[in-house]
């Protein structure tokens, strides 16, 4: 089978994009998806995203991790599929689409995509870490000297020992100032550190606000692949109008036989 694909990246989080409005992609074949995402024997990506038709919105997003399994929401993937849909001419500036966690609103201007995330009404705070779900589950933990920190080993340990088979993404955070937090993330499904994680930085921003480490409702989040911004409104511990903002860039397109 010959596949037309597009490659996009959002702060280094990279994705294979497929226009599946024709419904021809073998979406239940995890081996094929994993092979396409393989960086040595395939195209190479942190995940694969299908753009499909939806009766009530501009399009539907279906996201797979690089292990081939359909996964929960991916924030940077969401921003990249907005850029992809814009390239396909599905909307001009503002759009709505549906993903596994529900309805999303987004806008694009000069390759900068602002994506509305789900509301967050529960933030679990412990002595050592914060846990919350921003469309995907996230463990948030402050550390010192993040640049030298062993994200892979510690992330894998926490992902498995605390969260078991289902697992969780694990974010390690260093405070730069009252509204800037550097983040490195170990992602389940990828089972490695990625250059960025959109739902992860969203969880970090909310966690830092909930624990009073941040005093702003607009948080800057430098990641390994660039910089993202998260803004929100908060009332009585409920976080609404949560927006993830940053670049979403077309890299290349091609064809592959598989």
C-alpha positions in Angstrom: 0.0 0.0 0.0 1.3 3.5 -0.9 0.7 6.2 1.7 0.8 9.9 1.3 1.9 11.6 4.5 3.0 14.9 5.9 5.5 15.5 8.7 4.9 18.2 11.3 6.7 19.2 14.5 5.7 21.4 17.5 8.7 22.4 19.6 10.5 19.2 18.5 7.5 16.9 19.2 7.2 15.4 15.7 4.2 13.6 14.1 3.3 11.8 10.9 0.0 13.3 9.6 -2.3 11.4 7.4 -5.5 12.7 5.7 -7.8 9.7 6.3 -11.0 11.3 5.2 -11.1 8.5 2.6 -11.0 5.9 5.5 -8.3 3.8 3.7 -5.6 3.8 6.4 -5.3 0.5 8.3 -5.9 2.2 11.7 -6.2 -1.0 13.7 -2.8 -2.4 12.6 -0.5 -1.4 15.5 2.5 -3.0 13.8 2.2 -0.8 10.7 1.8 2.4 12.8 4.8 1.4 15.0 6.9 0.7 11.8 6.0 4.0 10.3 7.0 5.8 13.5 10.3 3.9 13.8 13.2 6.3 13.4 15.5 3.6 11.8 13.2 1.6 9.6 10.3 4.0 9.0 9.5 7.7 8.6 10.3 8.4 12.3 8.0 10.3 14.7 6.8 10.5 18.3 3.3 9.6 17.0 1.0 9.3 14.1 -2.2 11.3 13.7 -5.1 10.7 11.4 -7.3 13.5 10.2 -10.8 12.2 9.7 -14.3 13.7 8.9 -16.6 14.7 11.7 -20.3 15.6 11.3 -20.3 18.4 13.9 -16.9 20.0 13.6 -14.2 20.7 11.0 -12.4 17.4 11.6 -11.6 14.6 13.9 -8.2 13.8 15.4 -7.1 10.2 16.0 -3.8 9.9 17.8 -1.4 7.0 18.1 1.8 6.8 20.1 4.9 5.6 18.4 4.3 2.1 19.9 1.3 1.8 17.5 -1.4 2.1 20.2 -4.2 4.7 20.1 -3.6 7.0 23.0 -5.1 9.8 25.0 -4.9 13.5 24.0 -1.6 14.9 22.7 -1.4 18.7 23.0 1.4 19.3 20.6 -0.2 16.8 18.2 -3.4 18.8 18.5 -1.6 22.0 17.6 0.1 20.2 14.6 -3.2 18.8 13.3 -4.6 22.3 13.4 -1.7 23.5 11.2 -2.3 20.4 8.9 -6.0 21.1 8.6 -5.2 24.7 7.8 -2.8 23.6 5.1 -5.6 21.4 3.6 -7.9 24.4 3.5 -10.4 23.1 6.0 -10.6 26.5 7.8 -9.1 30.0 7.6 -8.2 31.2 11.1 -10.5 29.6 13.8 -11.5 26.0 14.0 -13.2 23.4 16.2 -12.4 19.7 16.1 -13.0 16.6 18.2 -10.4 14.4 19.8 -10.5 11.5 22.2 -11.0 13.9 25.2 -13.8 15.9 23.5 -14.3 19.2 21.7 -11.4 21.6 21.1 -11.3 25.1 19.8 -8.1 26.5 18.2 -6.8 29.3 16.0 -3.7 29.8 13.9 -1.6 32.8 12.8 1.8 32.8 11.3 2.4 29.1 12.2 1.5 29.9 15.9 -1.3 27.7 17.1 -3.4 28.4 20.2 -5.3 25.3 21.3 -8.0 25.2 24.0 -7.4 22.2 26.3 -9.9 20.5 28.5 -11.0 22.0 31.9 -9.1 20.7 34.9 -11.1 20.3 38.1 -8.9 17.9 40.0 -5.3 18.4 41.1 -3.8 15.9 43.4 -1.0 17.4 45.5 1.4 15.3 47.6 4.6 16.1 49.4 6.8 15.1 46.5 4.7 15.6 43.3 1.5 16.7 41.8 -0.8 14.6 39.6 -3.4 15.8 37.2 -5.1 14.9 33.9 -5.0 17.5 31.1 -6.3 15.1 28.5 -3.5 12.6 29.4 -2.3 11.7 32.9 0.7 13.6 34.2 3.0 13.4 37.1 4.7 16.7 37.9 7.8 16.8 40.1 10.2 19.7 40.9 13.9 18.9 40.7 17.2 20.7 40.8 19.7 21.1 37.9 17.2 19.8 35.3 19.8 20.1 32.5 21.8 17.3 34.1 18.9 15.3 35.4 18.5 11.6 34.3 15.0 12.0 32.9 15.0 8.6 31.1 15.8 6.4 34.1 13.8 8.3 36.7 10.9 8.9 34.3 10.7 5.2 33.5 10.9 4.2 37.1 8.1 6.6 38.2 5.9 5.7 35.2 6.0 2.0 36.1 6.4 1.8 39.9 3.8 4.4 40.8 1.3 4.1 38.0 1.6 0.4 36.9 0.5 -1.0 33.6 -1.5 2.0 32.5 1.3 4.3 33.4 1.6 8.1 33.4 3.6 10.7 31.6 6.3 12.1 33.9 7.3 15.8 33.9 10.4 17.1 35.7 10.4 20.8 36.4 12.9 23.5 37.4 11.6 26.9 38.5 13.2 29.8 36.6 11.1 32.6 38.1 7.5 33.3 39.2 6.0 32.5 35.8 8.7 30.6 33.9 9.3 26.8 34.5 11.7 24.7 32.5 10.3 21.2 31.7 11.6 17.9 30.5 9.1 15.0 29.9 9.2 11.2 29.8 6.2 10.1 27.7 4.5 6.7 28.1 3.8 5.0 24.7 7.0 6.6 23.4 8.8 5.2 26.5 11.5 7.8 26.3 12.1 11.5 26.7 10.6 13.7 24.0 11.6 17.2 23.1 8.2 18.6 24.2 4.9 17.5 25.5 1.8 19.8 25.2 -0.5 18.1 27.8 2.7 17.9 30.0 3.5 21.6 30.0 -0.2 22.3 30.6 -0.2 20.0 33.6 3.0 21.7 34.8 1.5 25.2 34.5 -1.6 24.2 36.5 0.4 22.3 39.1 2.7 25.2 39.7 -0.2 27.5 40.1 -2.1 25.1 42.4 1.0 24.8 44.7 1.5 28.6 44.6 4.9 28.2 42.9 3.5 30.5 40.2 1.7 33.7 40.8 0.5 34.3 37.2 -2.2 32.7 35.1 0.0 32.9 32.0 3.0 30.6 32.3 6.1 30.4 30.1 7.5 26.9 29.6 10.9 26.3 28.0 11.2 22.7 26.8 14.0 20.9 25.0 12.6 21.8 21.6 11.6 25.4 22.1 9.1 27.3 24.2 5.4 27.0 24.9 2.9 29.1 26.8 -0.1 28.0 28.8 -2.8 30.4 30.1 -5.9 29.7 32.1 -8.6 31.0 34.4 -8.9 29.6 37.9 -11.7 29.8 40.5 -11.9 27.7 43.6 -9.4 25.2 42.3 -11.2 24.8 38.9 -9.1 25.6 35.8 -11.0 26.8 32.7 -10.3 28.5 29.4 -7.0 26.6 29.4 -5.0 27.4 26.2 -1.7 25.9 25.0 0.1 28.2 22.5 3.3 27.7 20.4 4.7 27.0 17.0 3.4 24.1 14.7 5.7 23.7 11.7 5.4 21.7 8.5 8.6 19.8 7.9 8.1 17.7 4.7 5.7 15.5 2.8 6.2 12.2 1.0 5.0 8.8 -0.1 5.9 5.5 1.5 5.1 1.9 0.5 4.3 -0.5 3.3 
